[in-house]
Amino acid sequence: MKSRSRRRRTRRTRPRARSPS
């Protein structure tokens, strides 16, 4: 059984909104 803590942590951040400027 694989350990859950062993899972690679990935930052789930929403992509930056494109600035219209």
N, CA and C atoms as an extended XYZ file, in Angstrom:
63
Properties=species:S:1:pos:R:3:atomname:S:1:resname:S:1:resid:I:1 pbc="F F F"
N         0.847       -1.208        0.000 N   MET     1
C         0.000        0.000        0.000 CA  MET     1
C         0.882        1.258        0.000 C   MET     1
N         0.708        2.085       -0.992 N   LYS     2
C         1.529        3.294       -1.092 CA  LYS     2
C         1.117        4.325       -0.044 C   LYS     2
N         2.126        4.944        0.515 N   SER     3
C         1.834        5.954        1.552 CA  SER     3
C         1.331        7.245        0.910 C   SER     3
N         0.313        7.798        1.493 N   ARG     4
C        -0.254        9.019        0.933 CA  ARG     4
C         0.713       10.184        1.087 C   ARG     4
N         1.448       10.190        2.168 N   SER     5
C         2.381       11.288        2.423 CA  SER     5
C         3.539       11.284        1.414 C   SER     5
N         3.698       10.134        0.779 N   ARG     6
C         4.794        9.994       -0.177 CA  ARG     6
C         4.438       10.675       -1.502 C   ARG     6
N         3.182       11.017       -1.636 N   ARG     7
C         2.689       11.619       -2.882 CA  ARG     7
C         3.405       12.948       -3.157 C   ARG     7
N         3.726       13.188       -4.399 N   ARG     8
C         4.389       14.441       -4.760 CA  ARG     8
C         3.417       15.601       -4.576 C   ARG     8
N         3.896       16.614       -3.905 N   ARG     9
C         3.017       17.755       -3.633 CA  ARG     9
C         3.076       18.752       -4.794 C   ARG     9
N         1.932       19.031       -5.391 N   THR    10
C         1.902       19.984       -6.515 CA  THR    10
C         1.051       21.183       -6.131 C   THR    10
N         1.590       22.327       -6.385 N   ARG    11
C         0.875       23.555       -6.025 CA  ARG    11
C        -0.281       23.744       -6.994 C   ARG    11
N        -1.507       23.755       -6.467 N   ARG    12
C        -2.677       23.900       -7.338 CA  ARG    12
C        -3.098       25.367       -7.371 C   ARG    12
N        -2.430       26.156       -8.200 N   THR    13
C        -2.762       27.588       -8.290 CA  THR    13
C        -3.397       27.892       -9.636 C   THR    13
N        -4.440       28.642       -9.618 N   ARG    14
C        -5.104       28.968      -10.886 CA  ARG    14
C        -4.209       29.879      -11.708 C   ARG    14
N        -4.155       29.675      -13.024 N   PRO    15
C        -3.310       30.471      -13.910 CA  PRO    15
C        -3.627       31.957      -13.807 C   PRO    15
N        -2.579       32.770      -13.914 N   ARG    16
C        -2.728       34.224      -13.801 CA  ARG    16
C        -3.576       34.765      -14.958 C   ARG    16
N        -4.535       35.619      -14.629 N   ALA    17
C        -5.397       36.202      -15.667 CA  ALA    17
C        -4.556       37.108      -16.573 C   ALA    17
N        -4.815       37.012      -17.865 N   ARG    18
C        -4.056       37.815      -18.832 CA  ARG    18
C        -4.452       39.281      -18.725 C   ARG    18
N        -3.460       40.131      -18.492 N   SER    19
C        -3.776       41.563      -18.369 CA  SER    19
C        -4.041       42.157      -19.741 C   SER    19
N        -5.114       42.897      -19.892 N   PRO    20
C        -5.467       43.507      -21.172 CA  PRO    20
C        -4.505       44.626      -21.565 C   PRO    20
N        -3.699       45.102      -20.618 N   SER    21
C        -2.791       46.206      -20.944 CA  SER    21
C        -1.756       45.743      -21.955 C   SER    21
